Amino acid sequence: MVYSKIGEIIKQSPFKREYIEKQLGISRNTLSNWCTGRTFPSVPQIIKLSELLNVKFEEMFEDEQNERGN
């Protein structure tokens, strides 16, 4: 299973949520849903978010088995 690390990455970023929302042109609710894993950004949104936060695209999502060491 794949899970989102977007919430963790945003918490560690120097940016406030409002700034991220404005830069991506998304609502507070949308960002909240991404952070909780209820919904996921589109590929272009992930690319823009990863560039904004200066993280690799691949770091946004992790394979649960890799995280557990299975």
Secondary structure in CASP SS format (residue, H / E / C, confidence):
PFRMAT SS
TARGET T0000
AUTHOR 0000-0000-0000
METHOD secondary structure of the structure
MODEL  1
M C 1.00
V E 1.00
Y E 1.00
S E 1.00
K C 1.00
I H 1.00
G H 1.00
E H 1.00
I H 1.00
I H 1.00
K H 1.00
Q H 1.00
S C 1.00
P C 1.00
F C 1.00
K C 1.00
R H 1.00
E H 1.00
Y H 1.00
I H 1.00
E H 1.00
K H 1.00
Q H 1.00
L H 1.00
G C 1.00
I C 1.00
S C 1.00
R H 1.00
N H 1.00
T H 1.00
L H 1.00
S H 1.00
N H 1.00
W H 1.00
C H 1.00
T H 1.00
G C 1.00
R C 1.00
T C 1.00
F C 1.00
P C 1.00
S C 1.00
V H 1.00
P H 1.00
Q H 1.00
I H 1.00
I H 1.00
K H 1.00
L H 1.00
S H 1.00
E H 1.00
L H 1.00
L H 1.00
N C 1.00
V C 1.00
K C 1.00
F H 1.00
E H 1.00
E H 1.00
M H 1.00
F E 1.00
E E 1.00
D E 1.00
E H 1.00
Q H 1.00
N H 1.00
E H 1.00
R H 1.00
G C 1.00
N C 1.00
END
